[in-house]
């Protein structure tokens, strides 16, 4: 499109991803970087039939909620989109997104709004995927998140949200990879940090030489990290040198330690995860004779804490590797009242043994797609309470509508967990009670 002249408008609201909403001559304009209540100058960047997109030119009247972003790369790096918005207002925005989705998609509203689960806002991110790109014009290798709305790797030297020591290792990694013979054959780095060790998985499209391996060893020793190499799929991931330090995290309230592999799914924010696990157990409130079903159980993040108070807990997940490590975690922590089963939970499983057995309490922690098939099959239908942990408010809202309209449950409480501060990601918790069973 042709370059547009700056325009002026008042921002009347905000989208879930932090863009300001202005209305001009009956048309909606989404202004990246503008906050609700501000008067701004903006330039349209994309014209569509029902709405336009725009970039912020200048702020004429500031919102009292506007703050100075801590990160020097905010606005370029796509890792965060809300650093310019005060933390309390970020929580309010995420709560509004959750409630709007529940009401608009599910036709439901919780009887009670839970207090947000919060934790550290900086240096919290223990899992990340970083892009790597040798850029000849800059004369160096770039390491970092992708640029906002672009596929380019952002030119950055550190990251304020990555957990130590990774927050300060962006520039050293750039220098390291630039010194390797395979510097043009490493497209990404997977970061995984446990309580006492940090693993970096290098995706390698060519085998590193003996000299490259020695350089990697020296870097790892100097910075206290462990390198792994991935030459193909996930089953190709191997430590640079055996034995690799195990990765683990603790859940002190329950006296548990869970081990995981560098490419396993774990919640990004360790402290928020600890508080979320505690809240989920408190909300389910298992009694000594209760049987609990944990669907999408992963490594046993919720399964094992629930086993501390319940008679028996069954964890189900579709990933055989995670199920194996969940069993090992249960054994390592001395829990004999837990069992695990592997099943593709994107399909209905009404005939499976674990699905036919009665459960007093059910925990759902599905991926973005939600748990529609399981709910439709009535897998959780006989429970007195369901707690649903969601990483996508729209799928939660859809499933909440089904549980309340078709399966006799009431949405008694809902709230957010701020797993990704300064981003638009909304993690949420919902509690469903069966009529007459509370």
N, C-alpha and C positions, 0 to 999 in steps of 0.2 A: 504494500500500500504506500501511497505518497506520504511524505513527512507531514505530520499535522502540527498545527500551531497549539501552544499551551491554552488550556481552558481552566476555568475556576468553578469549583462546586463545593457544597457541603457534604460531608460523609455521614450518612444516616444510620448505617449499621455495618456489620462485618460478616464475612463468610467464615466457614469453619476453618479455612486455611489461613486466615488472618488478613485477607484483602479487604480494603474499604469498599463500601457500596455507596455509589452516588446515583442520583436519578436526574437525567437531563432531558427535557422535552418528552417525557414519558418513557425514555429508554434507560435501562440499567447499565451502569458502567462500573466495572470492577477495577479498582485502583490499587495496584500492588504497593505495599508500604504505607498506605494511609490508614488512620485509625478512626473509629467512630467518634463523632463530635468535632472532628477537625474541619477546617476550611483549607482546601488544598488547590494547588495548581498542578495539572496533570496533562499528559500527552497520550492520546489514543495510539495503541500499538497494533490492535487487531479489531476489525469491524465485523460483526456477525449480524444475523437477522434479528435476533431477540435481545442481544446484549453486546457490549463492546468491552475490550480489555485495555488497560492503560497502565503506564508507569508514572510514579510520583515525580513531579518536577520540583516542587517546593511546598513546604507547609506554611500556610499563611496564619493560621490560628491553631496552636498546639493543643492536643488532648492532654489533660493532667495525668493520664495513664501512660504517656509516652516516656520512655527511658532511653538512655544512651546504650546501645548494644555493647556488650563486653568484648565481643569478638571483632577483630579488625577486618574479617572477611565476610561479615554479615552483609547480605544483599547480593553477594556474588556466589558464595558457597550455598549449595542447596540443602545442607545438613539441618539447618534451623530456619524457621520462617517467622518466629514470634519474639525474637530477642528485643525488639523495640517496644514491646508491650509489658507493663508491670506484671510481676508474677501472679499477684492476686487476681488481676483481670484475666490472665491466661486461664486460670482455673475456672473463673466464671464463664468464659467463652466455651470451654470444653464441657462444662455442665449444661450449658444451653444447647450445645450440639446434641448431647445425649438425650435431653428431655424433648427437644424438637423432633428427633428421629423416632423416639418412642411414641410420641403423640401422632406424628404425621404418617408414619409407616405402619406402626403397630396398633394405633388407636388406643393406647394405654398410657396411664400416668401412675408413677409409684405413689403409694400412700405416704412413704417417708423418703426423704433425700438424705443419703449417707454423707458423712463428712469426707472430703477428698482425702485419699491416701497420698501423702507427699513424702519427699525425701530430699536428698541433695540436688541442687539445680545445676551445678558445675562439676566436671570431673566424674560424672556418673556412668558414662557409657562403657560397659565392659564387652559388648559385642558390636562389631562394625565391619563393613566391607568397604575398603578404600580402593579407589582407582589408581592405576600407575600408568604414566605415559611419558615417553621421552619426547620432548618438544625441542626441535632443532633451533627454532628462532629464539628460544629462551636460553639455549645452551645447557639445559639440565633436565633431569627427570622430575616430573611433578607427581606428588603423592597426596591424595586427599579425597574428599567427597566430590561428587559431580557438581558442576555449576547449576544454579537454579534454572530449571526448565531447559537445560542443555545437556549434551552428552560429554562435554569437555570436562577434564579433571581441573578442579579449582586450583589456582596458584596460591598455596598457603604454606606457612612455615610451622604452625602449631594448631592445636584444636582445643577449645575451652571446655568441650563437653566429653571428650574421651577421658576414660579413667587413667590415672597414672599407672605406669610411666608413659603410656602412649600419647598423652596430651602434649608432651615435649619431644616426641620422637619423629614428628613429620619431617622436619628438615634433616635430621641425621639419616633417616631412611632414604630420603631423596639423594643424599650424597652417597650413601652406601650402594644403592642400586645403580646409580650412575657410574660407579667404579667397577661393576661386574662385567664380565665378558658377555653375559646373557641379558644385559640391561634392556634390550629391546624385546625380550621374550618373557617379561613378567607383567601381565596386564592388571593384576589385582592382588590385594593382601587382605586376608580374613584375620580379624583381630578377635581374640577370646581371652578374657582376663578372669582368673579365679581369685580367691582370697590371698593366695601366696605365690602365684605364678602367672605369667602372661605368655600366651602362644601366638605366633604370627605365622599364618599359613600362606606361603608364596605360591601363587598359581604360576607354574613354569611351563613354557612351551618348548623348552630345550633343556637338556640335562646340564646342570652347572658343572664346571670343571673342578678339578682338585683345588686350584687356586681360588676359585669363587667360593668353594665350600670353606676354605680356611678364613677368608674374609668374613663370611657369615658367622663363623664360630667366634671370631674375635669381637665382632659387633655384639653378639648375644651375650658374651661374657662381660663386656663393658657396660651394657645397659640392663642386664638382668632379665632377658627375654629368651624364649626358646623358639627356634625356627622349625617349621614343618614345610615339606614340599608336596605340591599337588600337581601331578603330571596329566591327569585325566579326570575321571569322576571322583566322587567323594571317597570311594573305596581305594583310591590311589594315594590318599594322604599318608605320608610317612614322616616321622621326625628326622631332622637333619642328622642327628646322632642318637643312638640308643644308649641308655634308656632315657626317655623324655620325662620331665617332671609331670606328675599328674595334676590336672586342673580340678579344683573343688571349690565349693562354697558351703557356708554353714548356715543353719537355721537355729541360732542359740536358744530361742525360747523352747524348742522341742528337743534339744540335745542331739541334733542331726548334722551330719556332713554328707553332701552328695558329690560324687565325682562325675565328671563329664569329659567328652572329647572336644577338641578345638572347633569342630564343625557342628557340634550338637546344638539344638535350640535350648537356650536358657534365657530367662527374662533379662532385659538389657540393664536395668537399674537394680543393683544388688540390694540396697537398703529398702527401696520401695517394694521389691519382691518379698523381703522378710516381713514387712508390715502387711502386705497384701495376703500372704499366707496366713498370718495370724488372724486377720479379719475374716478370711474365708472359713477358717476353723471355728471362730467365734460365731459366725452367722449360721453355719450348719449345726453347731452345738451338738456333736454326736454324744449319745448316751452309751453307757457301758455295754448294752446289748444290741446296739444298732449295727446294721449292715450298710456299708457305704459303697456306692459305685462311682468311680472317678473315670470319666470318659475324656479322651485325649490327654492321657496322664503323663506322657513324655518320660522324663527321668524319675518321676515320682515326687516332683516338687510339692504337690499338695497331698499325694497319696500317703506318703510316709508320715507327715505330721498328723493327718487324720487318723492314722492307725494308732497313735498314742492314746486316743480316747474312745475309739470304737471297738466293737467286738471283732469285726472283720471288714477289710477293705479290698475291693477288686479294682485294679487299674487296667484300662484298655487303651491301646494306641495302635496305629497302623505301621509304625516304624519298628522293624524287628530289632535293629541296633539299640534303639532307645529302650525297648522292652527288656532286652538283655542287660543293659546297664541299670535299669530300674530294679531288676531282680538282684543284681549285685549290690546296689545301694541298700536295699532292704536287708540283705544278709549281713552286710558290713555294719549296719546299725542295730543288728540283733532283733529285727522285727519278724515274728513268725506268724502274725495274723494278716499278712498281706499276700495276695497272689496277683499275677499279671497275665493278660491275654493279648494276643495280637489279632487285630481285625481292622479292615478298611472301614472307617467310621463315616465315610462319605456315602455309604450304602446302608440300607435298612438291615438290621440284624435281629429281628424279632425272634428268629429261631435259634440263635446262638445260645449256648449254655449260660453264659454270663448274663444275657439279656432276659432269659426266662426266670432266673432266680430273683426272688423278691429283694428289693432294696428300700431301706427306710429313708435314706438320703442320697441325693445324686449331685455330683459336681460336673458341670460342663465347662470345658475350657477349649473351645474349638478354634481353628484358624479363621481367616477372614470370611470364608464362605458360610460359617455358622453351622448349625446342627439340625437343619430342616429334616433330613432323612430320618435321623434317630427319633426326633420328636414325632414325626408323622407315624412312625412304626410303634409308638407308644412305649418305647424303651424305659422312659422315666415316669410313666403314667401312674405307677402305684406308690411313688415316694410321697412322704408327707411334706418334704421341702426340697427344692432345687436351688442351688446357687450357680449362677452362670457368669463366668469370667469371659469378657469379650474384648477383642482387639479391633472390632469394627462395629460402630453403633447401628449402622443400617441393618446388618444381618441379625444383631441382637434384637432390634425393634421388630423385625419380621417374625422371629421366633417367639418373641414375647406375645405378639398378637395371636399366634397359633396356640401357645400354652394357655392363654387366658380365655380365648373364645371356644376352643375345641377340646381342651383337656381339663377344664375345671380348676385351673390354678389362678391365684390372685397375685399381681405384682405388688408385693408389700414394701419393697425398698429397692433403691438403685443409687449409684454414685459413680464417681470416677477415681481412677488411680493414675497419678501423673507420672507414668513410666518414662515418658520422653519430654522433660521440660524444654521449653523454647521451640517445640515443634507443634504441628497441628494434630499429631496422633492422639487419638482418644481411646484409652483403655478404660473399661468400665466393669462394674459388678452389679448384678441384679439378683434379687431374692424372690422366689415364687413359692407360695404356700398353697397346699391343697385344701380345699374347703372341708372343714370337719376333722382334719388330721393334725392340727397344730398342737 
